[in-house]
Amino acid sequence: MKKTMLLLGLVVGLLVSVVSFSSCSKDDDPAPIDVEKVIGYWYCVSSTDNVDGEVVKGYMEGKWLNVQEDGTYTSNSTQMDHGTWTLTGNRITVKNSFMTITATVSLSGPILRLVGSTSEGTTFDYTFRNDVDLK
């Protein structure tokens, strides 16, 4: 009887350990973004920048980005202008002659959200749509 209880205790302990370790997995990590889904024209519908502690709303609204398959982009924003981009997982790095931008990317249907910062110290939260007629 003691051996059975000891064995049962070991099995229960093993099960608790397995459940504990599996609950510490990285299931909360966002899935990598498919590069193909980022390529195309994106129109900014909402933007918030924080520049030297001052919140600026709407700076990028109405601006567009054309993200190209060859790792380049163009924009009608004078700050963004044109440059290169790379995507690793859900992190995008954008470089142009003015600055380097790093952001977390999230996609939901036609909506692309970029939350990040620039090498100039500005932080931002931009929402773009790709279902807006830019022509």
Secondary structure, 3 states (H helix, E strand, C coil): CHHHHHHHHHHHHHHHHHHHHHHCCCCCCCCCCCHHHHCEEEEEEEEEEEECCEEEECCCCCCEEEECCCCEEEECCCCCCEEEEEEECCEEEEEECCCEEEEEEEEECCEEEEEEEECCCCEEEEEEECCCCCC
